[in-house]
Amino acid sequence: MPNYHVYSADISPFAQRVVLQLEYKQLPFTQGAPPGGLQSDEYEKINPMRKLPVLQIDGACLPESEVICEFIEEMHPEPTLLAVDPLQRARGRLISRIADTYIMNPMMPLFKNLSRATRDERIVDLALKSIQQGLHYLDHWIAPGTYANTDRLTLADFAASTTLTYVARYVPIFGMKEPMSELNNLSTYFSLCRKDPHIDRGLSRIEAGWEHLKSGKRQ
């Protein structure tokens, strides 16, 4: 059995995907924050992109959550987190890709514009339009039930649920109230996905991470 260590943070939706997968498969692992922080020279030697997560495998380092999840799935195929049918399996990857490329990536500029005093409304407007388009894409492909792609938990759920948690929390701050309200598949999925205890545990960790971050800023 390889020795797995995850460089992660509770508030990272990308890191939560990897942690949830390892937990679901009951694989032993350790985790911790990047040594010296994301921007440190020490962490740059581990991951020059200075992003989370990174999976350390007996000394080797692998970044990018989607790549890590595929590696874990190949190394430990049971219990599977992929659909059995090849087309449905591809649809699961599509859901993850839409969540990353068309929703989370456009959301990144919002985090730099949380302060009204320094907010660039032009950047915010462009980001919101892109996010709304991404949500429409995801609404088309996602299943309106507890699970995003099949009748059971898959990797698509770890991507979709964590991304939508960020949508629900941060997008309304910028004036887009109830961003999923008119997207029936998406809103139904997000209202039901926490019935699965694995998803609920991951989203609860993200929420606890937000609260910890807020309390630190108040001190």
Beta strands, then each sheet from edge to edge (+ up, - down):
strand 1: 4-7
strand 2: 29-32
strand 3: 54-57
strand 4: 60-63
sheet 1: 2+ 1+ 3- 4+
end
